[in-house]
Amino acid sequence: MAGEECTSLERIILIKMKETYIKLPLASIPFSEIGLLKDFKMENINCSYILLKELNGTDKCLVSVFSPFHNVEERVLMFGRVLSEIPQKRGIAKVLKTDEVDFDIEKNDLPHLKYSNNGDKYSGNWFYTKDGNYFIFSTIKSEYEKVKHLEGISVYADNILRLRIVIELLKDKMKERKEELSLDEFSAIAFKVLRSDPLTKRLSNEDILEGVSNWLPSMLDIPRFEDIPITYRERVKD
């Protein structure tokens, strides 16, 4: 019984954290040049992040990007929370801090994130992490069908967040208009978005193309957040 009581107590331990609310700039995105999004006008998008130092000793963040189609007070996620570098606080693409709040969190409230040894849904081995232990050596064996809707453990930067926002907006428009974009069309848009980003202006076209090939497949593979059953959002399927 003593052991069971100890385990029970461990499950309800709260960790004190800070959540920083920001506006991520979107001004660099050439919406007018993207067919399905040519009428979309937004200079920034509401986000928040928590530093993971207290949880796992890393200098990474867990970022939430909030849907632009809901009131910010609702805090409706545009897609699942993702690992990220600390947002840019200087330069032309710096974020604007809007608020900071203290809150308590349990480790099991943190999202599950997936990992694969090669990313192939058919031949790859699939794993997931939980409780903030976002390390390859902490992964738990699973199956593609149980984790395919989860975000991965790859670390975003602000420019990749902007690309992801564009991809999610395109998914919404495709569903609304019952249209489909080919992989080549998505790739061309992703290149245009990254090529226009202040954080990648010094990269070669070859580097941009490599970034597209590294990030785009996983972004397209994840279903729209609204299409994931609430029970399984940020959680492994049973």
C-alpha positions as CSV (number, residue, x, y, z in Angstrom):
1,M,0.0,0.0,0.0
2,A,2.8,2.4,0.9
3,G,4.3,2.0,-2.6
4,E,0.9,2.6,-4.2
5,E,0.4,5.7,-2.1
6,C,3.8,7.1,-3.2
7,T,3.0,6.4,-6.8
8,S,-0.4,8.2,-6.5
9,L,1.3,11.2,-4.9
10,E,3.9,11.4,-7.7
11,R,1.1,11.6,-10.2
12,I,-0.4,14.8,-8.7
13,I,2.8,16.7,-8.2
14,L,2.4,20.1,-9.8
15,I,5.3,22.0,-11.4
16,K,5.3,25.8,-11.3
17,M,5.9,27.3,-14.8
18,K,5.6,30.5,-16.7
19,E,3.7,30.8,-19.9
20,T,4.7,33.7,-22.1
21,Y,2.1,35.1,-24.6
22,I,3.4,36.6,-27.8
23,K,2.5,37.7,-31.3
24,L,4.5,35.9,-34.0
25,P,5.0,38.2,-37.1
26,L,3.7,36.9,-40.4
27,A,4.4,40.0,-42.5
28,S,7.1,38.2,-44.5
29,I,4.7,35.6,-45.8
30,P,3.7,36.4,-49.4
31,F,0.0,35.5,-49.0
32,S,-0.9,37.4,-52.2
33,E,1.2,35.0,-54.2
34,I,-0.4,31.9,-52.8
35,G,-3.6,31.1,-54.7
36,L,-5.8,29.7,-52.0
37,L,-4.6,32.3,-49.5
38,K,-4.4,35.4,-51.7
39,D,-7.1,37.1,-49.7
40,F,-5.7,36.2,-46.3
41,K,-4.4,39.3,-44.5
42,M,-2.7,39.0,-41.1
43,E,0.4,40.7,-39.8
44,N,0.9,38.4,-36.8
45,I,-0.6,35.4,-35.0
46,N,-1.1,34.8,-31.3
47,C,1.1,32.2,-29.7
48,S,2.5,31.2,-26.3
49,Y,5.4,29.2,-25.0
50,I,6.8,27.6,-21.9
51,L,10.4,27.0,-21.2
52,L,11.2,23.4,-20.6
53,K,14.3,23.9,-18.5
54,E,12.5,23.1,-15.2
55,L,11.0,19.9,-16.7
56,N,13.8,18.3,-18.7
57,G,16.9,20.5,-18.4
58,T,16.9,21.7,-22.0
59,D,16.8,25.2,-23.4
60,K,13.8,24.4,-25.7
61,C,10.3,25.6,-25.5
62,L,6.8,24.1,-26.0
63,V,5.0,26.4,-28.3
64,S,1.2,26.8,-28.8
65,V,0.0,28.5,-31.9
66,F,-3.6,29.7,-31.6
67,S,-6.2,29.6,-34.4
68,P,-6.8,33.0,-36.0
69,F,-10.4,32.1,-36.5
70,H,-11.3,32.1,-32.8
71,N,-11.1,34.7,-30.1
72,V,-7.6,34.7,-28.5
73,E,-9.3,34.3,-25.1
74,E,-10.5,30.9,-26.3
75,R,-6.9,29.7,-26.9
76,V,-8.0,27.2,-29.6
77,L,-4.9,25.4,-30.9
78,M,-4.2,25.7,-34.6
79,F,-2.2,22.5,-34.4
80,G,-0.7,20.4,-31.6
81,R,2.0,22.0,-29.4
82,V,5.5,21.7,-30.8
83,L,9.1,21.8,-29.5
84,S,10.8,25.0,-30.5
85,E,13.8,27.2,-30.0
86,I,13.2,30.3,-27.9
87,P,11.3,32.8,-30.2
88,Q,13.3,35.6,-31.7
89,K,13.4,38.7,-29.5
90,R,15.5,40.9,-31.7
91,G,15.6,41.9,-35.3
92,I,13.0,42.5,-38.0
93,A,11.2,39.3,-37.2
94,K,11.1,39.6,-33.5
95,V,8.1,38.5,-31.5
96,L,6.0,40.9,-29.5
97,K,5.4,39.8,-25.9
98,T,1.9,40.5,-24.7
99,D,1.6,38.8,-21.3
100,E,3.2,36.3,-19.0
101,V,1.4,34.2,-16.4
102,D,2.4,31.8,-13.7
103,F,0.6,28.4,-13.7
104,D,0.9,24.9,-12.3
105,I,1.2,21.9,-14.6
106,E,1.4,18.1,-14.2
107,K,3.8,16.3,-16.4
108,N,1.1,14.1,-17.8
109,D,-0.7,17.2,-19.1
110,L,2.2,17.7,-21.6
111,P,1.7,16.4,-25.1
112,H,2.9,13.1,-26.4
113,L,5.3,13.6,-29.3
114,K,6.3,11.0,-31.9
115,Y,9.6,9.7,-33.3
116,S,10.6,7.4,-36.1
117,N,13.9,5.9,-37.1
118,N,13.3,6.8,-40.7
119,G,9.9,8.5,-40.9
120,D,8.4,5.9,-43.3
121,K,4.9,4.9,-42.3
122,Y,5.4,1.4,-43.8
123,S,9.0,0.4,-43.0
124,G,9.8,2.7,-40.1
125,N,9.8,1.9,-36.4
126,W,7.5,4.3,-34.5
127,F,7.8,5.5,-30.9
128,Y,6.4,8.3,-28.7
129,T,7.6,10.3,-25.7
130,K,5.5,11.6,-22.8
131,D,5.7,13.6,-19.6
132,G,8.1,16.1,-21.1
133,N,10.8,13.5,-21.6
134,Y,11.4,14.6,-25.2
135,F,14.5,12.6,-25.9
136,I,15.1,9.7,-28.3
137,F,16.4,7.5,-25.4
138,S,13.1,8.1,-23.6
139,T,10.9,6.9,-26.4
140,I,8.3,4.2,-26.0
141,K,7.7,1.7,-28.8
142,S,4.4,2.0,-30.6
143,E,2.8,1.8,-34.1
144,Y,2.3,4.3,-36.9
145,E,-1.5,4.1,-36.7
146,K,-1.4,5.0,-33.0
147,V,1.0,7.9,-33.3
148,K,0.5,9.4,-36.8
149,H,-1.6,12.3,-35.6
150,L,1.0,13.4,-33.0
151,E,3.5,16.2,-33.5
152,G,7.2,15.0,-33.8
153,I,10.2,15.7,-31.5
154,S,12.0,17.8,-34.2
155,V,12.6,21.3,-33.0
156,Y,11.0,24.2,-34.8
157,A,12.4,27.7,-35.3
158,D,10.2,30.8,-35.9
159,N,10.5,30.4,-39.7
160,I,9.4,26.8,-39.6
161,L,6.4,27.9,-37.4
162,R,5.5,30.4,-40.1
163,L,5.7,27.6,-42.7
164,R,3.5,25.3,-40.6
165,I,0.9,28.1,-40.2
166,V,0.7,28.4,-44.0
167,I,0.4,24.7,-44.4
168,E,-2.5,24.5,-41.9
169,L,-4.2,27.4,-43.6
170,L,-4.0,25.6,-46.9
171,K,-5.4,22.4,-45.3
172,D,-8.4,24.5,-44.1
173,K,-9.0,26.1,-47.5
174,M,-8.6,22.8,-49.3
175,K,-11.3,21.3,-47.1
176,E,-13.6,24.3,-47.4
177,R,-13.3,24.4,-51.2
178,K,-13.0,20.7,-51.7
179,E,-9.8,21.3,-53.7
180,E,-6.5,19.4,-53.6
181,L,-2.9,20.6,-54.0
182,S,-0.2,18.3,-55.4
183,L,3.0,17.7,-53.5
184,D,4.8,19.8,-56.1
185,E,2.4,22.7,-55.5
186,F,2.9,22.4,-51.7
187,S,6.7,22.3,-52.2
188,A,6.6,25.4,-54.4
189,I,4.6,27.3,-51.8
190,A,6.9,26.1,-49.0
191,F,9.9,27.2,-50.9
192,K,8.3,30.6,-51.5
193,V,7.5,31.0,-47.8
194,L,10.9,30.0,-46.5
195,R,12.7,32.0,-49.2
196,S,10.8,35.1,-48.1
197,D,11.5,34.6,-44.4
198,P,14.0,37.0,-42.7
199,L,15.6,34.1,-40.9
200,T,16.5,32.3,-44.1
201,K,17.5,35.2,-46.3
202,R,21.2,34.3,-46.2
203,L,20.6,30.6,-47.1
204,S,21.1,29.3,-50.6
205,N,18.2,28.0,-52.6
206,E,19.7,24.5,-52.2
207,D,19.5,24.9,-48.4
208,I,15.9,26.1,-48.6
209,L,15.0,23.1,-50.8
210,E,16.6,20.8,-48.2
211,G,14.5,22.5,-45.5
212,V,11.3,21.9,-47.5
213,S,12.1,18.3,-48.1
214,N,12.9,17.8,-44.4
215,W,9.8,19.5,-42.9
216,L,7.0,19.4,-45.5
217,P,6.2,15.6,-45.5
218,S,5.6,15.4,-41.8
219,M,3.5,18.6,-41.8
220,L,1.3,17.1,-44.6
221,D,1.1,13.8,-42.9
222,I,-0.5,15.1,-39.7
223,P,-4.3,15.6,-40.0
224,R,-6.0,18.9,-39.2
225,F,-6.2,19.4,-35.4
226,E,-10.0,19.8,-35.6
227,D,-10.2,16.4,-37.4
228,I,-8.5,14.5,-34.6
229,P,-10.9,13.1,-32.0
230,I,-10.6,15.2,-28.8
231,T,-9.7,12.0,-26.8
232,Y,-6.6,11.5,-28.9
233,R,-5.4,15.1,-29.4
234,E,-1.8,15.2,-28.3
235,R,-2.3,11.6,-27.0
236,V,-1.4,8.2,-28.3
237,K,-4.3,6.1,-29.5
238,D,-5.2,3.0,-27.5
